[in-house]
Amino acid sequence: MSRKVKRRRRLLGLFSLVVALFILGTFVTKEEPIDVVASERENPYYFQDHESKLKDGVYRAKGNGFIDEIEVEMVVDQGTIISFRVIGHNETSQISKTALSTIPYQIEKDKTLKVDIVSGATETSNGIIQGARAVIRQAGGNPEDY
């Protein structure tokens, strides 16, 4: 091979390496993971801006899902939601798994029922929110305030 061909190959290889490092650098970030469990926060009473205080206790209710009822459980301590989770369902796991994990997490974390519905699992999402409204009523709260 001639010198020109070798030189071109080296330059092309060096250029390719620079481009690859630039692309890699744009995709590598220092973001913190968002998959933190809500109960790991230091102060679970941070969101206490609701007019109606809830009565302390453990409350269970059901909402209508796509296939069957979805049973939820809410734990209230010092007038605020400490835990909210789905404890029973017969929904199709592959379709509804995002709704079954995301919506309870958001309700527990943000202390609100104003959460986004999961696309593709609308009925499951609505069933979880319906159950959440019922447990808030049981605890003496007004679901419209949450």
C-alpha positions, 0 to 999 in steps of 0.5 A: 500500500502506498503512503497516501492510502495508509495515511487516509486510513489512519485519518479515517480511523482517528476521525471515526474514534473522535465521532464515536467518543463524541456520540458516547459522551452525549448519551452518558449523563449523571442523572439520578435514578427515579426508581426510588421507593416512596417510603424511603424519603426522609419525611413522609409527612412533607405533603400535608397541604390538604384541607381534610385530615384523614383518620389514622388506620389501614383502609381497604377498598375495591375498584373495577378493573378491566377483568375483575375488581382491583383491591387496594390498601392505604395506610394513614398515619398522622393524617397523611397517606403513608402507604398505598398499594394494590393487594389483589387483582386478576388483571392481565399481568403483561398489559396492566403491570405498568399501571399496577406499579406506577399509579400506586407509587405516584399516589403514595409519593405525591399524596394525590389522585391526580395521576396520569392514566397508563396508556393501554391499561386505562380500565386498570388505571381507573380501577386503582384510582376508583379504589383510592377514592373509596379508601380516602372516603373511608378515612374521612377525606374528600377525594376531590381534595386529593 
